[in-house]
Amino acid sequence: MVLSETQGGAEERHEVEFWYSPFDGTRQVDAHGLLSVVSNADHWHRGPFNPVTSPEDLLAIHRRWEPEAPFHVVIDPTSQATPTKVNGKRAWEFVFPPGFWGGPLTIAFDAHTGIPLRAESTHRTEELSNVVLYESFSNDLFIVPD
């Protein structure tokens, strides 16, 4: 995942490799090594701050929306998707209304899998690359370090 953010006029870029399982958790590694582990029971991160990347939110993007605004009604059903490419993959891009996630928000969904590959707002872009689905994980992958 690559996260680009504009902070005080300067752009920051963070890149992480991550593993995500909706039942087990998330593990992130950056250029300096293990960045964070989130399991159902616990959370660990390196350093004095929490990681600013949240790849599980992009993959499970429907969790960003309030229960009163279910996933299928957030996109205007009369709107047309715009064909685009994200890292060479064909995708369909939708513009979401202002009001959530600091909107307006544009999300590009992979044309084959339906996974959101990119989310862009005014100051933040999250983008996935090299997505691997249905990978088997070791039971130890989401164990929080001591």
Backbone as a ProteinNet text record, in pm:
[ID]
protein_1_A
[PRIMARY]
MVLSETQGGAEERHEVEFWYSPFDGTRQVDAHGLLSVVSNADHWHRGPFNPVTSPEDLLAIHRRWEPEAPFHVVIDPTSQATPTKVNGKRAWEFVFPPGFWGGPLTIAFDAHTGIPLRAESTHRTEELSNVVLYESFSNDLFIVPD
[TERTIARY]
84.4	0	89	52.9	121.7	22	62	-20.9	50.3	-17.7	35.7	-55.8	2.6	-75.1	-11.1	-93.6	-43.9	-57.6	54.6	57.4	126.8	53.6	114.1	183.9	127.4	185.2	288.9	337.3	436.3	369.1	414.3	356.7	442	377.3	443.6	400.9	492.7	462.5	507.8	418.6	448.7	416.6	505.4	482.6	496.3	396.1	399.8	356.7	411.8	362.8	275.8	162.9	76	7	-34.7	-113.9	-242.1	-353.2	-482	-571.7	-629.6	-729.9	-844.9	-966.1	-1076.6	-1101.6	-1058.3	-1082.5	-964.5	-844.4	-725	-656.5	-652.4	-588.7	-512.3	-421.5	-339.8	-195.6	-103.2	40.4	99.5	178.6	240.2	391.4	462	608	644.5	736.8	784.5	934.2	1000	1142.5	1229	1177.2	1252.6	1219.3	1134.3	1098.3	953.1	923.6	786.4	732.6	619.6	559.2	444.6	355.2	243.3	182.9	118.5	39.5	-89.1	-199.7	-329.9	-398.1	-434.2	-508.4	-644.2	-727.8	-859	-847.8	-739.5	-726	-632.5	-541.5	-437.3	-386	-302	-245.4	-103.1	-11.8	127.1	173.8	251.1	314	451	539.4	673.9	674.6	750	770.2	670.8	688.6	604.4	468.3	441	314.6	252.9	123.1	55.2	82.2	88.2	107.8	-6.8	24.6	-78.3	-147.3	-92.7	-154.9	-262	-365.9	-473.6	-525.3	-442.8	-482.3	-609.5	-634.7	-756.9	-880.8	-869.9	-983.9	-1012	-907.6	-929.3	-987.9	-936.9	-989.5	-1130.4	-1156.3	-1290	-1356.5	-1359.4	-1396.9	-1538.4	-1623.6	-1760.9	-1765.1	-1660.6	-1658.4	-1642.7	-1603.4	-1588.2	-1721.5	-1825.5	-1954	-2038.8	-2119.3	-2208.4	-2309.5	-2356.1	-2454.4	-2580.7	-2613.1	-2732.9	-2714.8	-2589.9	-2562.3	-2489.9	-2563	-2497.3	-2425.2	-2327.7	-2239.1	-2315.3	-2420	-2484.8	-2564.9	-2591.9	-2666.6	-2579.4	-2450.6	-2363.9	-2335.5	-2317.1	-2295.9	-2433.2	-2446.1	-2569.7	-2595.2	-2707.6	-2731.6	-2745.1	-2766.6	-2777.2	-2643.3	-2538.2	-2407.6	-2339.8	-2257.6	-2183.2	-2039.6	-1984.6	-1844.1	-1758	-1639	-1541.6	-1436.5	-1411.3	-1305	-1169.6	-1083.6	-950.8	-856.7	-732.4	-634.5	-563.6	-537	-459.3	-347.3	-224.4	-108.2	-126.3	-180.5	-197.7	-321.2	-396.6	-518.6	-638.6	-727.8	-851.2	-936.5	-994.7	-1076.3	-1191.6	-1291.1	-1405	-1401.1	-1407.2	-1394.6	-1530	-1563.6	-1687	-1652.3	-1729.9	-1715.7	-1824	-1781.2	-1873.2	-1908.4	-2025.1	-2068.9	-1985.4	-1980.4	-1912.2	-1982.6	-1908.5	-1972.5	-1915.3	-1849	-1780.9	-1637.3	-1551.5	-1406.5	-1350.2	-1404.3	-1354.6	-1387.2	-1479.5	-1520.3	-1491.3	-1506.4	-1549	-1441.7	-1483.6	-1395.1	-1416.9	-1306.7	-1312.8	-1250.2	-1322.4	-1271.9	-1271.6	-1157.9	-1143.5	-1147.1	-1244.2	-1261.6	-1204.2	-1128.5	-1073.4	-1188.2	-1174.8	-1281.1	-1304.8	-1204.5	-1217.7	-1263.6	-1201.3	-1230.4	-1327.4	-1342.3	-1426.8	-1359.5	-1233.1	-1159.7	-1127.3	-1148.3	-1107.2	-955.4	-902.5	-758.1	-702.9	-788.8	-741.9	-856	-824.4	-919	-848.2	-912.4	-851.7	-947.2	-894.8	-968.1	-881.4	-919.6	-847.6	-700.9	-672	-535.1	-472.4	-542	-491.1	-525.7	-428.3	-450.3	-395.4	-476.9	-433.8	-444.1	-338.5	-339	-275.3	-339.9	-287.4	-218.2	-112.8	-47	-13.1	5.9	44.6	-47.4	-177.7	-276.3	-274.9	-264.7	-270	-389.5	-480.5	-599.2	-586.6	-658.2	-670.7	-538.3	-449	-321	-341.1	-274.6	-280.4	-176.7	-216.6	-127.8	-87.6	31.9	76.2	-3.7	-29	-100.3	-23.8	108	191.3	197.5	144.7	159.2	99.3	-12.1	-81.1	-62.5	42	72.2	146.3	97.7	156.9	290.5	400.2	531.4	531.5	625.8	640.3	698.6
-116.8	0	123.3	220.8	349.2	454.1	531.1	639.3	770	861.8	995.6	1094.1	1183.3	1282.8	1418.9	1521.2	1657.8	1712.4	1748.5	1800.9	1935.7	2042.2	2174.8	2213.6	2176.3	2213.8	2116.6	2025	1926.6	1790	1711.4	1578.5	1475.6	1392.4	1280.5	1152.9	1058.3	931.3	818.9	725.7	608.8	484.7	387.6	263.8	147.2	58.7	-58.5	-181.8	-292.7	-422	-473.6	-533.1	-578	-708.4	-774.4	-896.4	-866.3	-907.9	-876.3	-998.4	-1026.7	-1130.8	-1074.8	-1074.9	-1015	-1083.7	-1207.2	-1280.6	-1277.1	-1255.7	-1266	-1133.3	-1042.1	-914.5	-859.3	-766.7	-699.2	-694.6	-712.9	-701.6	-608.8	-509.4	-415.1	-413	-407.3	-397.7	-282	-196.2	-88.2	-104.6	-3.5	-11.5	-34.4	-5.7	-21.5	-151.3	-235.2	-361.1	-363.2	-444.5	-460.2	-326.9	-284.5	-156.7	-174.6	-270.7	-291.7	-429.3	-475.8	-598.2	-568.2	-595.6	-579.6	-715.5	-770.2	-895.4	-866.4	-966.7	-948.7	-914.3	-955.7	-937.5	-823.7	-782.2	-689.1	-606.4	-508.7	-420.7	-385.3	-382.7	-343.4	-257.6	-154.3	-76.1	-30.2	-9.1	34.7	186.7	238.2	382.5	453.7	584.1	662.5	698.8	658.8	695.9	575.2	581.6	476	492.6	383.3	394.7	473.7	555	635.8	559.6	446.6	367.2	278.9	256.3	168.8	84.7	-9.8	-88	-167.7	-210.4	-287.9	-203.4	-71.3	15.3	23.3	21	25.5	-105.8	-217.8	-347.3	-371.4	-326.3	-342.3	-205.4	-139.3	2	26.9	-70.9	-52.9	-26.7	-62.4	-37.4	110.7	191	334.2	403.9	341.6	408.9	371.6	465.6	444.7	335.1	263.4	157.5	209.3	337.9	393	414.5	415.6	437.1	315.3	207.5	85.4	106.6	20.8	28.1	48.7	-28.4	-25.9	99.9	185.3	306.9	432.2	419.3	535.8	589.2	500.3	542.7	573	687.2	722.7	618.9	547.4	440.8	491	621.2	674.2	723.5	721.5	768.6	662.4	709.1	617.4	610.9	492.2	475.2	522.4	568.9	609.9	500.6	448.4	349.2	414.6	343.2	394	276.2	303.4	198.9	236	135.6	153.1	50.9	99.4	10.7	-90.2	-45.1	-129.9	-218.2	-217.9	-299.8	-216.1	-278.2	-209	-189.3	-70.7	-40.1	51.7	57	146.8	245	373.4	476.7	544.5	561.6	628.4	747.1	853.1	968.3	957.2	958.4	948.5	1089.1	1105.1	1239.3	1297.3	1431.8	1494.2	1452.6	1454.6	1425.3	1306.4	1214.7	1110.8	1102.1	1065.9	1054.3	1185.2	1296	1425.2	1460.1	1388.9	1397.6	1530.2	1541.6	1430.4	1321.9	1204.3	1089.1	1014.7	978.6	900.7	765.1	659.2	523.5	446	382.5	298.8	152.6	78.8	-63.3	-147.3	-250.4	-341.6	-398.8	-395	-440.2	-590.6	-666.4	-812.7	-860.2	-808.1	-859.5	-772.9	-645.5	-554.8	-493.9	-526.9	-472.3	-325.7	-238.7	-99.9	-91.2	-41.8	-32.2	105.8	207.1	343.1	424	502.1	597.9	732.3	834.7	968	1071	1151.2	1267.9	1389.6	1504.1	1626.7	1620.7	1562	1565	1426.9	1320.8	1186.9	1089.8	1007.4	900.7	771.3	666.6	532.3	445.5	370.1	290	154.4	49.9	-85.7	-127.3	-207	-265.3	-409.8	-490.2	-631.2	-705.2	-693.1	-758	-908.5	-985.8	-1131.7	-1175.2	-1250	-1297	-1443.9	-1484.9	-1624.5	-1687.8	-1608.2	-1659	-1724.6	-1836.4	-1900.9	-1837.2	-1805.7	-1741.5	-1837.8	-1817.7	-1890.5	-1841.4	-1928	-1889.9	-1784.7	-1778.5	-1685	-1544.8	-1526.1	-1399.4	-1281.8	-1303.4	-1194.7	-1196.8	-1266.5	-1264.6	-1135.6	-1063.5	-937.6	-965	-896.4	-918.6	-878.1	-937.1	-902.2	-765
0	0	0	-79.3	-79.8	-33.4	65.9	117.7	89.3	23.2	-0.2	68.9	148.3	220.6	205.6	196	194.6	335.7	396.1	532.5	531	556.3	561.3	433	319.3	191	137.2	219.4	174.6	162.9	65.7	50.1	121.5	200.7	265.7	194.7	184.5	118.7	210.5	236.3	318.8	236.6	241.9	168.5	264.6	265.9	353	275.9	316.7	270.4	383.4	349.4	457.8	422.6	528.6	520.7	596.1	540.5	601.5	599	711.7	721.6	803.9	750.9	826.1	959.6	973.4	1098	1193.3	1140.1	1223.7	1252.8	1156.9	1183.2	1064.7	1096.4	996.6	1045.2	954.3	982.9	877.9	922.1	829.5	849.6	737	737.3	646.2	692.8	607	585.3	532.6	500.5	623.9	742.8	867.1	940.9	883.6	947.5	991.2	1091.8	1138.7	1189.6	1135.9	1171.9	1270.3	1242.8	1335	1316.2	1422	1419.1	1494.6	1430	1494.2	1487.1	1601.8	1605	1666.6	1670.7	1732.5	1879.8	1943.2	2087.6	2127.5	2038.3	2081.2	1963.4	1996.1	1894.9	1937	1840.9	1867	1750.7	1780.4	1675.4	1722.7	1626.6	1655.7	1667.9	1760	1766.6	1855.7	1865.7	1955.8	1897.6	1774	1710.9	1643.5	1625.4	1551.3	1402.6	1328.7	1184.3	1121.3	1022.2	957	844	805.8	700.1	760.7	685.3	732.8	617.1	570.4	452.4	473.7	596.6	619.5	595	613.3	584.7	435.6	355.2	210.7	161.5	210.8	168.1	220	341.1	398.5	402.3	288.9	285	333.2	324.6	372.7	522.4	595.9	739.8	772.5	676.3	700.3	712.8	662.7	657.5	776.2	816.4	930.4	897.5	1000.9	975.9	906.4	928.1	866.3	715.7	668.1	525.9	471	448.3	401.6	269	245.6	129.2	-0.9	-23.8	-154.4	-181.9	-82	-109.5	-105.1	-78.5	-72.2	-212	-308	-446.1	-506.1	-569.6	-638.2	-747	-740.7	-838.6	-982	-999.3	-1134.8	-1188.4	-1102.3	-1147.4	-1231.7	-1322.5	-1407.3	-1360.1	-1361.8	-1326.8	-1442.7	-1408.2	-1508.7	-1519.4	-1640.3	-1653.5	-1627.6	-1555.1	-1523.5	-1506.9	-1478.6	-1447.9	-1319.6	-1236.7	-1114.1	-1119.3	-1129.1	-1142	-1254.7	-1366.1	-1482.9	-1480.2	-1371.6	-1362.4	-1403.4	-1480.3	-1517.3	-1392.9	-1380.6	-1264.1	-1304.4	-1215.4	-1230.8	-1115.3	-1147.8	-1046.4	-1022.6	-894	-853.8	-765.8	-777.6	-690	-583.8	-457.8	-345.7	-298.2	-239.8	-201.3	-87.9	-79.3	33.8	163.2	270.7	398.3	471.5	402.2	478.1	430.5	519.2	499.8	447.3	494.1	453.4	309.7	246.8	108.8	41.9	-86.7	-170.6	-180.3	-211.1	-216.2	-346.7	-412.7	-535.8	-507.6	-541.2	-516.1	-646.9	-675.6	-794.9	-751.8	-805.9	-774.6	-887.8	-854.4	-953.9	-1037	-1169.3	-1258.4	-1247.7	-1207.5	-1200.4	-1062.2	-955.9	-820.5	-741	-779	-702.4	-581.7	-558.3	-443.9	-470.4	-370.7	-389.6	-396.4	-508.4	-527.4	-494.6	-502	-474.2	-414.9	-311.6	-254	-249	-307.6	-313.1	-254.9	-162.9	-115.2	-146.6	-96.8	-127.9	-86.8	31	84.1	103.4	65.2	97.1	-15.9	-53.5	-150.6	-93.5	-93.3	-54.6	-179.3	-208	-329.9	-302.6	-351.2	-337.6	-466.2	-451.8	-567.9	-534.3	-635	-617.2	-520.9	-542.7	-455.8	-480.9	-372.4	-379	-295.2	-356	-285.1	-250.3	-146.7	-106.6	-67	-11.4	35.5	171.7	195.6	327.2	417.9	541.5	636.8	747	800.1	918	1038.1	1133.3	1255.4	1334.8	1317.4	1394.2	1334	1215.2	1144.7	1221.6	1289.9	1357.7	1508.9	1556.9	1699.3	1731.5	1831.8	1871.4	1940.5	1899.4	1962.3	2110.1	2184.3	2327.6	2343.9
[MASK]
++++++++++++++++++++++++++++++++++++++++++++++++++++++++++++++++++++++++++++++++++++++++++++++++++++++++++++++++++++++++++++++++++++++++++++++++++

